[in-house]
């Protein structure tokens, strides 16, 4: 029987429950303990079914993998010069509210600048990759990128976009709390605008998983919202400062971030990602509506100033936490 998975992908995966090797058998992946996982269109669905899922798309992916949803998956063909249908319609959900006017109107993929040194072939893991924009950025910077997301829709789109751009990137449906990779598999972990949507306990579990899959001395770079950011304070005020539940954003204080990342991964530090928004990228400014460009330019000016004035981190809306796995 021919394999449904590429040998390269299969060699990277382990059981997310017990981290034992996986073997492909009869259209499933199975570990020696008998845990098995469905494969859909060559994409492994490596979700832990008994866990409470953090996103409705994870429930849908499990239903498809387990045969409980027999509706055929939509077949989407993306021509060479057009932006993928999924990206066109989810650009605001993945890139933020400033991108709402671009829904259905994108003429190119908004691939961000990754604030990391050249990869030189290092293994890179994007936790919550969606359609793969940061994996694309990492690959172009010289990393060997792997992306995971609990949404089958997103991973199907990520593969379409990667193929369209001629890039060799590996993707799988998986959960940040149960990463399907062996210990010490990656030199660099990354996550943007994802872990903020989990409960704080689930987020910390994801951080411990990131530490497990990082090699000693490996680094992680994770974007999170600052509870004291000016826009973040406004959003919290509007909803009464309570935990919103579901997949809504949770806000963290800088001290909470440093303590949680240091405890879970290793020595950590903060740097500014931006102001007035959680997602807008200076690399996208030319494709954004003109009325939004001053916001992005102002954010970038303040970000650069923050490198010389550390106190400015305390009022940034979007922070990066840089953590290094302790040996």
N, C-alpha and C positions, 0 to 999 in steps of 0.2 A: 504494500500500500504506500503511495507517495505521501511525503510529508506535507502538512498544511502550513507549516511554519518554515521560515528560512533557517538554515543551520546557525547563522550568526545570531539570530534572535533567540533561538532555543538555548544556545550555549550561555546566554547571559542570565537566564531566569532560574529562580528557585521557588519552591512552595512558599507563599506568603504567610502560611500558618506556622510551619516548623523549619523553614529554610533548607529543606532537603532537596536534592536534585529532582528535576522533572523529566519524565519520559513521555513522548507522544504515543498515544494508543487509541485507535478507533475514533479519531476525531476529537480526542480530549488530551489534556495534559494531566499526568497523574504522578504523585510522589509515592515513595515506598510505604508511607503510612496510609495510603488509600484516598488521600484528598485529590479531587479531580476538578478540572477547570475547562470550560468550553472554549472552543475556537470558532470565531466568526469571521469569514472572509480572510483567513490567515492572521487574525488579530486575537491574541489570547485574552480571555476575560478573567483576570487574576484577582477577583474580588472575594472577600471572605463573607459568605452568604449569611452566616449566623450573626454577624456584627450589624449594629444599626448603621445604615448607610447615611452618609452626610449630604447626599444630593440625589434628587429624584432621577437623574440620568443614570446613576449607579443602579438603582432599582430596575430601570428599563434594560440596562445592559445585562443584568443577571437574568431577567425574564427571557431575553432573547437567547442567551447562552444555555439556559436550562430548558429551552423549548416551550416555555409557558406563553411566549409571544410568537406566534407563527406568521405574523404579518410580514410580507417580504420587505426587505430594506430598500429604500429608494436608491435607484442607480443614477448617480450624478456624474456627468462627464464634463471636465473642465478643459476648454481649448487653451492652446499655448499662451495666448496673450490676454486672457480674461482672468479676473479675480474669481476665485472659487465661490460658488453660491453660498456655502455655509459661512465663509468669512464675510461676505457682503452683508449677510443678515444678522451676524452676531458681533459685528465690530464694536458696537457700543458696550455690549456685555463684557467683552474681553479687554477693551482699551479705555473705557470710561465714558462719562457723559459728554465730554467735549466732542466725542466722535459720533454723536447721534445724527447730525446732519449728513454724515457720510454713509449711512445705511443705504445699501443698494446703489451707491454712487462711486465706490472705490475704483480707481483706475490702476492701482498698484498695491502690492502688499506693504503695509507699514511695518517694516522690519527694524527693530530698535537697535541702538548702539549698546552693546553689553560692556559694562564697566569692569572688565576683567583683563588681565594680561593675555597675550597670545597663548593659545592652548597647547601647541606643539604636540598634538596627538593625545592629550590627557582625556580621560573618561569623564564626561559631564552628564549629570542627571538633572533634568528639569521636572520638579514635582508640581503637577497641575499644569501641564503644558498646553491644554486646549488645542488650538489649531497649529501650534508649533512655532510661533514667531520667535521665541527665545532660543529654541533649538536651532532654528535657521541661523540666527545671529551667532550662536556658539560655533556652529559648523563653519561658518565663514571666517571665524576667528581662529580656526585650527583645532577645535575640540572634536572628540568623538561623542556625539550627542545621543542621549537616550531620553525620551519623554514619556511620562505616565500621566493619565487622567482617568477619572472614574466614568467619563462619558464616552460611549462608543461612537456617538455622532462626531464628537470632537476628534477622536483618534482616526476615524475614517477620513475626515477632512485633512488632518495633519499629514497622513500618507499621500493624499491626492496632491496637496500643495508641495510637499517635498519632492514627489516624482515630477511634478510640473517644472520645478526649479532645478531638477537634475541633481538632487542632494541625497546622499545615503544616510538616512536617519532612522533609528529604531524607535518604535512606539508600542505601548501596551496599555490596556485598560487595567488600572490598578488604583490602590488607595494609599494616601500618604501615611496612614497609620500602620499599614501592612505592606511594606515595600517588598516586591518579589525578586530581590537581588541578594547575592551572598554578601557576607560581611567583608568590608574593606574592598569594595568593587570600584569605587570612584575617587578621583582626585578632587573633583569640584561638584558640589551640589548647588542648586539654584531654585528659587521659587519666587514668583511675582504675582501679587494680588490674588493669592489662593489661601494660604494658611489663615489669613485674617477672617475668612468665612467660617472657620471651624470653631467650635466651643474651645475655650482656653485649655481645658483638659485634653481634648482631642488634638489640639495644636501641639501641646507639649509631647504627646505621644508621637506625633509626626516628627518632631525635632529629635527625639530619642532614636527613631528609625533612621533619620538622616545621619546621625552619629554612627550608627551601626554599619551603614553601607559606605561610609567614608574611610579611606585609608588613614593610618596614623599620620598626622600632619596635614591631612586633607582639609579643604576649606569649604564653607558654605556661605552663600550670599542670598539673603532672604529679605524681600520687601514687606513692610508691615505699616499699618497706620498709627500715627501718634495721637493719643487721646488729647494732647494739649495743642495740636495744630489748630489754626484759626478756623479752617473750613470743617475740620473734624469736630471741633467744639460746637459749631453751628448745627451739624447733623445730629450730634448727641442731644443737644438741647431740644431739637424738634421732636425727637422720639422719647424724651424724658429720661435719658441716661440709663435706661435699663438694658438688660440682655435681650436682644430682639429674637433670639432663637433662629431656627432654620439655617438658611445659607446667607444670612445677612452679615454685614461687617461687624466684627468686634474690635473695640479700640483699646490699645495698650499704652500704658505710660512708658517712657523711656527706661525707668528703673525696672519695671516688670519685664521688658524686653531683654535688658542686659542680664538680669538674674535668671530668667528662663533659658535663654540661649547658652549662658555660661554653664548652668547646671546640666543641661541636656547634651550639649555638644563640646564646649570647651571655651577658652578665653575669647571674649567677644568685644566688639566695639560698634559704635553707631556712626553712620554718615547720612547725609541728606540725599534723598532721591528727588524731592520736589515740594513745592508749595501750591496751595489753592486747588489741588487735585490729587488723586491717588494714582493716576495712570498716564497722564499726558506726557509724551516724550518729545524732547527738543528735536530729535531726528525726524519727527512727523510734522513739524510746524508748517512746512510748505504745502502740505495737503489738507491742513485744517482750514475751516472757514476763517476769513480775515478777522472777523470780530473776536475770535478766540486767540489769535496769535499773540497779542500783548500779554495775555495771561501766561502763556508758555514761556515767552521771552523773559518776563519778570521772574518767573519761577527759576529759570536757569541762572539769571543774574544773582538771585539770592542764594541759590545752591552753591555757586562758586564763592560767594562771599563767606558762606558758612565754613569753608575750608580754612579760613583765617580767623573766623569769629565763632568758636565752638558753641557759645551760648545760643546761637541761632538755631541749633538743632532742636532746642526745646519747643519751638513754635512751628517747626516744619510739619506739614501734613503727612508726608510720606517719607519713611526712613528705611534705610538699608541696615541690616544687622550682619556684620562680618564676624564669622565664628570659625575657629580652627579646632579640629578634633585633637584633644589631648591624647598622648600616647597611652 
